[in-house]
């Protein structure tokens, strides 16, 4: 695995160097003539900046697609909130669940590739029965806690 990363890094650097050399040569500069100042074309600048962005993107951690479920009217210490989080974690495709809590609202940030409604439908019925779905969109869902 480490060897693959080394080869990848080598080829990316090689690509970057070749690209810079080609741009430098096309704008009238040579590797030996570094003391002269020449103006680069805007096309060369654009291509160079794009190459730098591509190089940077190779090493950035890609964020997993996710959804946020807002649960209103619930206390952080409530066992039903804990049960809801545990049941969500058991669903296939869920990578992680983190909680943000403020003023009676728990926000569950879930790394999951599907839609919030698909996730909700996968929950056990007894867990869903404790909450009322208020609305759902592409990556968000709001539910209300049904207090007993």
Buried (B, 14 or more C-beta within 10 A) or exposed (E): EEEEEEEEEEEBEEEBEEBBEEBBEEBEBEEEEEEEEEEBEEEBEEBBEEBEEEBEEEEEEEEEEBBBBBBBBBEEEBEBBEBBBEBBEEBEEBEEBEEEBEEEBBBBBBBBEBBBEBBBEBBEEEBBEBBEBEEBEEEEBBBBBEEE
